[in-house]
Amino acid sequence: MRITFTSPVVNWGGGTRVISIYARALSDLGHRVTIVSPPRKAVPLRQKIISLAKGRGWPSEAKFKQSHFDGSGLDHRVLDRWRPISDDDVPDADVVIATWWETAEWVNALDRRKGAKIYFIQGHEVFPHLPVSRSRETYRLPMHKIVVAKWLQDIMREEYDDISTDLVPNSIDKMQFFSCPRRQQSVPTVGFLYSDASVKGVDVTLAALKTLRQRHPELRIVSFGASRTSAKLPLPDRTEFYYFPKQDEIRKIYCSCDVWVTASRSEGFNLTAMEAMACRTPVVSTRTGWPAESIRSGWNGFLVEIDDIDSIVNGVEAILSQNDDAWKTMSSNAYATVRESSWSESVALFERALYNGCRRAKKGRYRENATAKRSILPETNPRSEL
């Protein structure tokens, strides 16, 4: 099958990472995969001068080219400048996949020769900094949808009347994220992902850590991220921060923690929570994304409401105050939560969903009657249909 992914500007973010995983895996299965994306918009001279004046240095255009596609060997085509992707940029194919609300608009305008139109949804992109009405409309476009979490599947059904959405959950690389059964750290340790994006709720995490450090001066704090720390979100004193760590170093960070905190205000999935659990680290998370479906308070971590600083503090303290046997039980439960997940299974589901989208496009059935029910599994061997 000939498959084209249309992507927004690629980077080191989780969304790009998931796209790259599926692109590589589908290529390994023998599909012909192409990725098309625009480059980052040029940084205006005035913005560069402001950055220099504020001590942030002269912005480098080169660093924006780095992403999870580096060294992949895939056919990744980057446009000459930032602009909408058009027919001339996309090869004729069996499937063309939108991966973001803006790319959904672009894919919707493509000629049918570019393939059956599929919308891969990793989040409900209706944030204030976006043109919300336009973003919402993309979920009503005549495309087959693939979502990464049940809450997204529920939204597609309840808000957009689409009952034919395929659910393909993300997974983890068990060769990268793992741990033998382990004990608590000699010094109580809390970890979190640093990001300057408001939606990630790092300001809430930092407020909770401030209280925790006041109550427990010996508390060790570790963090990593693809964003450099900023004056707007200063880290607590003595925080061990790892900027852009190598992928094999991230496991060591997870394994060095007694509890992992994620205070996101919105998450499509939240891979870091799953990765931490694979490394046997209990998680305290806001009720968003995958954690909302997988964390059971007191069993493998704690769920709290969005922006609830006190509950985050209480959840962390509840985990850190456990004796070693109780903590090891919660640690084992965290691992058990993700033990059965695998990218190979997710890739198989994703491939089946693509064939499902092809069948629906061929029949002209992008939406099913609200009373109809439909399986995501192919009725016959999917590889024989194209």
N, C-alpha and C positions, 0 to 999 in steps of 0.2 A: 504494500500500500504506500502511496506517496502522501506524505504528511507535512504540512507547513504550520509552524507555530508563529504567530505574530505577537511580538512582545513589546512592552514599553521599553524605555531605556534600561538596558541590563546593568546589574550591579552585584554586590555581594549580599543582597537581602534574601530573606527566606523565600519570597515569591519567585525570584529568578532561580534560586537553588532548586526548587521543586520542578520548575519547567525544565531545567537542565537535566535533572534525574530522569524524567520521563523521556526527554529527547534522546538521551544516550541509550536508555534501555530499549526503546522502540527501534533505534538504529541497530542495536545488537541483535534484535529479533529478526532483522532482515528488511525492515521498512526503510524507505528512502525519506530521510528527515531533513527538512530545511527550517532554519530559524531566520526570521526577518525582523529587524528592530531599527529604530532611529537612534542617532547618537544623542548625547545630552545637548540641550540647547546651549549655545555659546554664552559664556559669562560676560555680561556687559562691562565695559571699561569702568564705569562708575562703581559697580559692585566690587570690582577688583581693587579699586583704590580704597574703598571703605574697609575691605578686608585687611588690606595692608596697614591702614591707619589704626585699626583696632588690634593690631598685633597678631593677626591670624595668618599672616604671610600672603604672598601673591598666589591666588588660586591657580592650580595646575590643571590644564585641560587633559593631560595625558592620564592622570590617575582615574579619570572617569571611565576610561576604556576597560578597566579591570572588572572581571565578573566571574561567575561560576562557569561560564563557557570557555574561559581561558584554557588552552591546551586540550580541549575536548575532542578535537579532530572532526567536529561536526561542521556542516555547511551553514555557517552563520553569516548572513549578509546584513551589513550595517549600511543604512542609507547615507547618501553624501552629506546630508544636513537634516536637522530635525524638521519633519513634515509628516503629514498623514501617509500611511502606506497605501499604495494604489496598485492597480492591475499590473502595471509595468514592473513592479518590484517583486511580484509573487509568481512563482512557477505554477503552471497548470498541475493540479494534484487531485487526489481523491478526497482529502480532508484539509480544511484550513481552520485553524484554531485561534480564537481570540482569548487573551489572557488577562484583560483589564478593560474597564468600561470604555476607555478611549479607543482601544484596538477593536472593541466590539462594533463601534460605529464604522471603523475603517473596513472591517471584514464584511459587515452588512452591505457595504457599497460595492464589493468585489463581484466580478463576473462569476457565473456559476461554474465556469471551466476551472476555477481555482479550487473547487472542491466543496463537499458538504460543509456547511458552516456550523461550527461547534463553539460553544462559549465555556471555557474552563474558568470556574469561579472560585477564587481562594478567599474571598471576603465580600461583605455587603458594602460596596463603596459609595456610601451616602453621607460623607463627612462634610462639615461646613466649609472646608477649604476647597471643595470641589463644586462644580456646577451640578448641584444635587438633582435637579429635574432631568437634566440630560443623562446623568448616571442611572437614575431610576428607569428611564425609558429603555436603556440597553437591556434590562432584564426582561423586557417585553418583546424584544426583537425575535424574528422567526429563526431561532437557532436551537439546536439540541444542547442541553446544559449538562455539565459535569461539575459537581461540587465536592469539596473536601471534607465537609462535616455535616452531621445530621441537622444542626440548627439552620444551616444554609438551605438544605433541602426543604425544611419546614417553611422558611421564608419564601422560597420560590413557589411553594404550593399555596401558602396562605395570603401572600401579598400580590403575587403575580399570576395566580391561577394555573401554574404549570405543575402537573402531577407526573410528568415523564422524566424528571431530572434523575440522572444517575449519580449515586453516592460512591465516591472513590476516596477513602480516607488516606491521608499521608501516613508515612511510616518512618522507620529509622534504619540506619545502616548498623547492623549488629556487629559488624567487624570493626566499626569505628567507636560505637558507644556501648560500653559493657563494663561490668565490674563483678568480681567475685564477692561473695558475702563479706561484709566489712563491719567494723565497729565505728562508734562515734569518734570524731576527731578529739585529740587531746585538748585542744582549745575550741570552744563552741564556734562554729563557722557558718555564716550565711552568704549565699551567692545570688547574683542577679545579672540580667543582661542590661547593659547600658545603651540607651538610645536617646537622642534629643527630640524624637517624634512624640508629640503630646499624647497621641493615642496609646503609646506604650506605658504611660502612667509611671514613668521613672520618678517624677516629682513625689508621687505618693509613696513609692518604695523608699525614697530617701528620707521622707518625713517619718516613716515607720522605723527606719534604721537609726535615726537620731534619737528617738525614744528608747529603742532597744539598747543603744550604746550607753545612754544615761543610766539605765537600769543595770546593765551588764558591761562595765568598762572593759572587761577582758575580751569582749566579742570580736572575733575576726571577721572581716568583710572582704569578699573577693568579687570581682566583676570582670566582664570582657565585653567588647562591642566593636562594631565597624565605624562608630562615631567617636571622635576625640571628645574628651570631657570639655565642658564649657562652663563659663562663669555663671550661667543661668541655672545650671544643674551641677553644682560642685559636689564632689564626693566627700564623704566623711574622712576625717584624718585617719591615716594608716590603712586606708583601703588599698588592696592589691589589685591594680587595674591592668588588664592585658588588652592592648589595642591591636585589633586585627590578628589574633593568634592563629597559628596554623591549625588546620582541622584536627590533627592528632593531638594537639595541646588542649583542645576544648574538653576532651574526655577527662583529662587530668584535673581540670578546673571543677567539673561537675563532681568528680570523685573526692575532691578535697572539701566538699560541703556537707553539713549535716541537714541543711534545708535550703531549698531553692525558692526564691520569691519572684512572682510575676504579677504585676498590678495593672495589666493592660485594661484600657477602657473599651477596647474592641479588638477582637482577634478572629481571623478567619479560621485558624487552626491552633497555632502555638507549638511549633516544633521543639523549642527549647525546653518546654515542660516535659514533653515526651522523652527527649534526649536525657534530661536530668534523671528521670525515673529509670531509664535503661541503665544508668550508672548507679542505681539503687539509692537515689536521693529523694526523700519525700518533698512534696511541693506545696507551697501555700500560694494559691492563685485566686484572682478575681473570677467571678462567674461568667467567663467568656470563652468562646471557641471550644476546642477539644477538652480542656480541663473541666468545663462545666458538665460534660458528659461522662467523664472518667474518674474524677477525684471524688472520693467518699470521705467526708470529714471525719478525722480520727482513725481512719483505716490506712490510707496511703498519702495523707496530707490533709489540707484544710481548704475549703472553698469559702470565699468571703465576697461581700458585695463590692461593686465598683466604688472607688474613692473612699473606702472604709479603712482608714488608717489604723484605728484601734483594733479592728478585727484581725488585720495583718499582724500587728504586734502580738495579739493574743495567740494567734495560730503558730507563729514562730516560737514563742515562749513555751507553748504546749509541747512542741516537738523537742526543743532543746532541754526541757526539764525532765524528759523521760529517762528512766534508767537504761542501761545498755541493752538489756534483753528486750525491753519494750521498743526502743528505737530500732533494733535489728529486725523486729517483727514488722514495724511500719516500713522499713527499708525494703524488706523482702516483698511486702505487699505492693510497694511502688514498682518494683521490678516485674512482679506478676501482672501488673496492669498492662504492660507493653510487651510482655514475653511472646505473645502469639502474633504480633504484627510483623510484617515483612514487606520490603519494597517489591519483592518478586510477586507477591499476591496483589499489591496495589497496581503494579504494572499490568498484570493480567486483567484486572478489572478495568483499567483505563483503556486497554486495547479493545476489550469487549464493548466498552461504551462508545468508542470511535466507530466500530462496526454498526452499533445500534443507531448512531447518528446518521451513518450512510444509508441504512435501510429506510429511516424515517424521511430523509431528504428525497430519496428515490420515489417514495410513495407520496411525497408532498404533505407529510403529516408531522408538522413541528409541534403541534399541540393536540393533546388527546381530549376527548370529551371528559368532563369533570367526573363522570360516573365510571369511567373506564379504568381498568387496572392493567399494568404492563410490567413484565419482567425485564431486567437489564441484560439477562443472559441471552445469547444468540440461540435461535431455535435449531440451528445446524452449526457445523464447523465454521466459525467466522472467517477463517482464511480462504474458504472456498467461495465466498460470496463476491469477491472483487477480482 
